Amino acid sequence: MDIIELKGIQLKTLIGVYPSEKETPQPLFIDLTYAISAAKAAEQDDLTKTIDYDLIIQHLKDFVHNTQFDLLETLAEKLAQSLLATFPTNWIKLSINKPEANPNAQAIILTIERRKHEP
């Protein structure tokens, strides 16, 4: 298994349970790690033999822009499901950092790992 890591992808969205969080977009920083098989892409030097990380980043942007959740946990779970359904990877690790979640904490970060369930 080979790994690609995308770190610190900055997005803004409405997320939270408090009224102010439902009115003012907040920054999120997403780290995504996903499994690939790099050998074929490397052998042929061919982007179509791997997962184009520009497409992943666009998917993250579109998903966060087009959805709204109260909980970070819900966003992470739904985003992980969407990534696994859309891209040819069997495993992802997703961290979402909500730096403005609480004034007493530098950041609140949720990390989940999910595998694709084969039928």
Accessible surface in RSA format (square Angstrom, percent):
REM  Atomic radii and reference values for relative SASA: ProtOr
REM  Chains: A
REM  Algorithm: Lee & Richards
REM  Probe-radius: 1.40
REM  Slices: 20
REM RES _ NUM      All-atoms   Total-Side   Main-Chain    Non-polar    All polar
REM                ABS   REL    ABS   REL    ABS   REL    ABS   REL    ABS   REL
RES MET A   1   160.72  83.2  79.17  52.4  81.55 194.2  79.01  67.2  81.71 108.3
RES ASP A   2    58.04  40.7  53.81  53.6   4.22  10.0  12.87  30.3  45.17  45.0
RES ILE A   3    75.65  43.0  45.48  33.9  30.17  72.7  45.48  32.7  30.17  81.9
RES ILE A   4    38.35  21.8  35.24  26.3   3.11   7.5  38.35  27.6   0.00   0.0
RES GLU A   5    99.42  57.1  73.76  55.8  25.66  61.1  14.77  28.6  84.65  69.1
RES LEU A   6    17.75   9.9  14.33  10.3   3.41   8.6  17.57  12.3   0.18   0.5
RES LYS A   7   136.51  66.6 107.30  65.8  29.22  69.6  70.33  63.3  66.19  70.5
RES GLY A   8    41.77  51.5   0.00   N/A  41.77  51.5  22.01  60.4  19.76  44.3
RES ILE A   9    18.07  10.3  12.27   9.1   5.80  14.0  18.07  13.0   0.00   0.0
RES GLN A  10   105.46  59.0  82.17  60.1  23.30  55.5  21.37  45.5  84.10  63.8
RES LEU A  11    16.13   9.0  10.13   7.2   6.00  15.1  16.13  11.3   0.00   0.0
RES LYS A  12   131.36  64.1 107.47  65.9  23.89  56.9  61.31  55.2  70.05  74.6
RES THR A  13    13.85   9.9   7.34   7.4   6.52  15.5   8.30  11.1   5.56   8.4
RES LEU A  14    52.04  29.0  49.06  35.1   2.98   7.5  49.06  34.5   2.98   8.0
RES ILE A  15     3.13   1.8   2.07   1.5   1.06   2.6   3.11   2.2   0.02   0.0
RES GLY A  16     2.41   3.0   0.00   N/A   2.41   3.0   1.95   5.3   0.46   1.0
RES VAL A  17    75.09  49.4  57.22  51.8  17.87  43.1  57.64  50.1  17.45  47.3
RES TYR A  18   143.36  66.9 143.25  81.5   0.11   0.3  97.11  73.0  46.25  57.0
RES PRO A  19    97.37  71.0  93.98  85.7   3.39  12.3  97.25  80.3   0.12   0.7
RES SER A  20    73.87  62.4  67.62  90.2   6.26  14.4  48.75 103.8  25.12  35.2
RES GLU A  21    20.56  11.8  19.06  14.4   1.51   3.6  12.04  23.3   8.52   7.0
RES LYS A  22    83.44  40.7  71.48  43.9  11.96  28.5  59.53  53.6  23.91  25.5
RES GLU A  23   134.63  77.3 105.57  79.9  29.05  69.2  41.47  80.2  93.16  76.1
RES THR A  24    84.05  59.8  83.06  84.2   0.98   2.3  57.73  77.5  26.32  39.8
RES PRO A  25    66.87  48.7  60.66  55.3   6.21  22.6  60.66  50.1   6.21  38.6
RES GLN A  26    12.69   7.1  12.69   9.3   0.00   0.0  10.26  21.8   2.43   1.8
RES PRO A  27    13.63   9.9  13.63  12.4   0.00   0.0  13.63  11.3   0.00   0.0
RES LEU A  28     0.00   0.0   0.00   0.0   0.00   0.0   0.00   0.0   0.00   0.0
RES PHE A  29    64.71  32.4  63.05  39.1   1.66   4.3  63.06  38.2   1.65   4.7
RES ILE A  30     0.00   0.0   0.00   0.0   0.00   0.0   0.00   0.0   0.00   0.0
RES ASP A  31    45.19  31.7  44.05  43.8   1.14   2.7   7.98  18.8  37.22  37.1
RES LEU A  32     1.11   0.6   0.62   0.4   0.49   1.2   0.74   0.5   0.37   1.0
RES THR A  33    18.05  12.8  18.05  18.3   0.00   0.0   8.41  11.3   9.64  14.6
RES TYR A  34     0.43   0.2   0.43   0.2   0.00   0.0   0.43   0.3   0.00   0.0
RES ALA A  35     9.74   9.0   8.30  12.8   1.44   3.3   8.47  11.9   1.27   3.4
RES ILE A  36    22.68  12.9  10.58   7.9  12.10  29.2  20.06  14.4   2.61   7.1
RES SER A  37    81.30  68.7  68.95  92.0  12.35  28.4  45.37  96.6  35.93  50.3
RES ALA A  38    34.98  32.2  34.65  53.5   0.33   0.7  34.68  48.8   0.29   0.8
RES ALA A  39    70.76  65.1  59.21  91.4  11.55  26.3  67.91  95.6   2.85   7.5
RES LYS A  40   124.19  60.6 120.91  74.2   3.28   7.8  66.01  59.4  58.18  62.0
RES ALA A  41    13.90  12.8  11.98  18.5   1.91   4.3  12.28  17.3   1.61   4.3
RES ALA A  42    78.30  72.0  48.04  74.1  30.26  68.8  59.40  83.7  18.90  50.1
RES GLU A  43   143.77  82.5 105.20  79.6  38.56  91.8  45.58  88.2  98.19  80.2
RES GLN A  44    88.74  49.6  62.35  45.6  26.38  62.8  30.06  64.0  58.68  44.5
RES ASP A  45   137.10  96.0 111.59 111.1  25.52  60.3  30.06  70.7 107.05 106.8
RES ASP A  46    47.20  33.1  39.62  39.4   7.58  17.9  12.98  30.5  34.22  34.1
RES LEU A  47   104.98  58.5  92.40  66.1  12.58  31.6  96.25  67.6   8.74  23.5
RES THR A  48   114.51  81.4  82.19  83.3  32.32  77.0  83.14 111.7  31.37  47.4
RES LYS A  49    87.43  42.7  67.13  41.2  20.30  48.3  20.35  18.3  67.08  71.5
RES THR A  50    38.03  27.1  17.67  17.9  20.37  48.5  23.59  31.7  14.44  21.8
RES ILE A  51     8.04   4.6   3.95   2.9   4.09   9.9   6.86   4.9   1.18   3.2
RES ASP A  52    32.11  22.5  29.37  29.2   2.74   6.5   6.11  14.4  26.00  25.9
RES TYR A  53   117.92  55.1 117.86  67.1   0.06   0.2  69.57  52.3  48.34  59.6
RES ASP A  54    93.77  65.7  86.99  86.6   6.78  16.0  24.46  57.6  69.30  69.1
RES LEU A  55   107.31  59.8 104.42  74.7   2.89   7.3 104.42  73.3   2.89   7.8
RES ILE A  56     2.15   1.2   2.15   1.6   0.00   0.0   2.15   1.5   0.00   0.0
RES ILE A  57    46.14  26.3  46.14  34.4   0.00   0.0  46.14  33.2   0.00   0.0
RES GLN A  58    87.30  48.8  86.60  63.3   0.70   1.7  36.79  78.3  50.51  38.3
RES HIS A  59    35.90  19.6  31.94  22.2   3.97  10.2  22.08  22.8  13.83  16.1
RES LEU A  60     0.00   0.0   0.00   0.0   0.00   0.0   0.00   0.0   0.00   0.0
RES LYS A  61    96.15  46.9  92.25  56.6   3.89   9.3  42.21  38.0  53.94  57.5
RES ASP A  62    66.32  46.5  65.30  65.0   1.02   2.4  19.09  44.9  47.22  47.1
RES PHE A  63    34.68  17.3  28.38  17.6   6.29  16.4  34.10  20.7   0.57   1.6
RES VAL A  64     2.75   1.8   1.88   1.7   0.87   2.1   2.04   1.8   0.72   1.9
RES HIS A  65   150.54  82.3 125.82  87.5  24.72  63.2  77.45  79.8  73.09  85.1
RES ASN A  66   110.63  76.3  76.10  73.5  34.54  83.2  30.16  72.6  80.48  77.8
RES THR A  67    41.29  29.4  27.27  27.6  14.02  33.4  34.47  46.3   6.82  10.3
RES GLN A  68    98.82  55.3  70.67  51.6  28.15  67.0  27.96  59.5  70.85  53.7
RES PHE A  69    42.96  21.5  35.79  22.2   7.17  18.7  41.17  25.0   1.79   5.1
RES ASP A  70    69.40  48.6  60.48  60.2   8.93  21.1  11.04  26.0  58.36  58.2
RES LEU A  71    90.16  50.2  88.66  63.4   1.49   3.8  89.74  63.0   0.42   1.1
RES LEU A  72    16.48   9.2  12.37   8.8   4.11  10.3  12.37   8.7   4.11  11.1
RES GLU A  73   100.34  57.6  95.23  72.0   5.10  12.1  45.87  88.7  54.46  44.5
RES THR A  74    45.57  32.4  40.80  41.4   4.77  11.4  28.24  37.9  17.33  26.2
RES LEU A  75     3.56   2.0   3.56   2.5   0.00   0.0   3.56   2.5   0.00   0.0
RES ALA A  76     0.12   0.1   0.12   0.2   0.00   0.0   0.12   0.2   0.00   0.0
RES GLU A  77    51.67  29.7  51.67  39.1   0.00   0.0  31.97  61.8  19.70  16.1
RES LYS A  78    93.43  45.6  90.54  55.6   2.89   6.9  41.12  37.0  52.31  55.7
RES LEU A  79     0.00   0.0   0.00   0.0   0.00   0.0   0.00   0.0   0.00   0.0
RES ALA A  80     0.10   0.1   0.10   0.2   0.00   0.0   0.10   0.1   0.00   0.0
RES GLN A  81    89.77  50.2  82.78  60.5   6.99  16.7  37.92  80.7  51.85  39.3
RES SER A  82    25.29  21.4  17.24  23.0   8.05  18.6  15.44  32.9   9.85  13.8
RES LEU A  83     1.74   1.0   1.74   1.2   0.00   0.0   1.74   1.2   0.00   0.0
RES LEU A  84    14.41   8.0  14.26  10.2   0.15   0.4  14.41  10.1   0.00   0.0
RES ALA A  85    91.21  83.9  48.59  75.0  42.63  97.0  59.36  83.6  31.86  84.4
RES THR A  86    75.57  53.7  45.13  45.8  30.44  72.5  38.64  51.9  36.93  55.8
RES PHE A  87    20.91  10.5  18.56  11.5   2.35   6.1  20.32  12.3   0.59   1.7
RES PRO A  88   105.03  76.5  80.13  73.0  24.90  90.5  89.47  73.9  15.56  96.7
RES THR A  89     5.18   3.7   1.48   1.5   3.70   8.8   4.86   6.5   0.32   0.5
RES ASN A  90    88.06  60.7  85.71  82.8   2.36   5.7  21.63  52.1  66.44  64.2
RES TRP A  91    26.90  10.8  26.90  13.0   0.00   0.0  23.51  12.5   3.39   5.5
RES ILE A  92     1.70   1.0   1.70   1.3   0.00   0.0   1.70   1.2   0.00   0.0
RES LYS A  93    82.40  40.2  81.37  49.9   1.04   2.5  25.36  22.8  57.05  60.8
RES LEU A  94     0.11   0.1   0.00   0.0   0.11   0.3   0.00   0.0   0.11   0.3
RES SER A  95    17.77  15.0  17.22  23.0   0.56   1.3   6.16  13.1  11.61  16.3
RES ILE A  96     0.03   0.0   0.03   0.0   0.00   0.0   0.03   0.0   0.00   0.0
RES ASN A  97    33.83  23.3  33.78  32.6   0.05   0.1   6.41  15.4  27.42  26.5
RES LYS A  98    16.07   7.8  16.07   9.9   0.00   0.0   2.74   2.5  13.34  14.2
RES PRO A  99    34.22  24.9  24.60  22.4   9.62  35.0  24.60  20.3   9.62  59.8
RES GLU A 100   113.57  65.2  89.26  67.5  24.31  57.9  37.75  73.0  75.83  61.9
RES ALA A 101    34.48  31.7  10.19  15.7  24.30  55.3  10.22  14.4  24.26  64.3
RES ASN A 102    61.71  42.6  59.74  57.7   1.97   4.7   6.56  15.8  55.16  53.3
RES PRO A 103   137.66 100.3  94.29  86.0  43.36 157.6 107.67  88.9  29.99 186.4
RES ASN A 104   143.19  98.7 104.32 100.8  38.87  93.6  34.77  83.7 108.42 104.8
RES ALA A 105    37.20  34.2  23.17  35.8  14.03  31.9  30.56  43.0   6.64  17.6
RES GLN A 106   175.78  98.3 147.33 107.7  28.45  67.7  60.62 129.0 115.15  87.3
RES ALA A 107    32.44  29.8  12.22  18.9  20.22  46.0  12.68  17.9  19.76  52.3
RES ILE A 108    73.15  41.6  71.16  53.0   1.99   4.8  73.15  52.7   0.00   0.0
RES ILE A 109   102.77  58.5  69.19  51.5  33.58  80.9  69.25  49.9  33.52  91.0
RES LEU A 110    41.13  22.9  39.02  27.9   2.12   5.3  41.11  28.9   0.02   0.1
RES THR A 111    63.66  45.3  38.21  38.7  25.45  60.6  26.38  35.4  37.27  56.3
RES ILE A 112    20.82  11.8  15.49  11.5   5.33  12.8  20.80  15.0   0.02   0.0
RES GLU A 113    94.11  54.0  79.27  60.0  14.84  35.3  22.55  43.6  71.56  58.4
RES ARG A 114    84.71  35.6  81.44  41.5   3.27   7.8  30.31  41.4  54.40  33.0
RES ARG A 115   145.69  61.2 137.87  70.3   7.82  18.6  54.45  74.4  91.25  55.3
RES LYS A 116    64.59  31.5  49.90  30.6  14.69  35.0  31.05  27.9  33.53  35.7
RES HIS A 117   166.11  90.8 142.82  99.3  23.29  59.6  99.76 102.8  66.36  77.2
RES GLU A 118   121.42  69.7  93.61  70.8  27.82  66.2  57.66 111.5  63.77  52.1
RES PRO A 119   173.66 126.6  99.88  91.0  73.78 268.2 141.02 116.4  32.64 202.8
END  Absolute sums over single chains surface
CHAIN  1 A     7367.0       6006.8       1360.2       4026.5       3340.5
END  Absolute sums over all chains
TOTAL          7367.0       6006.8       1360.2       4026.5       3340.5
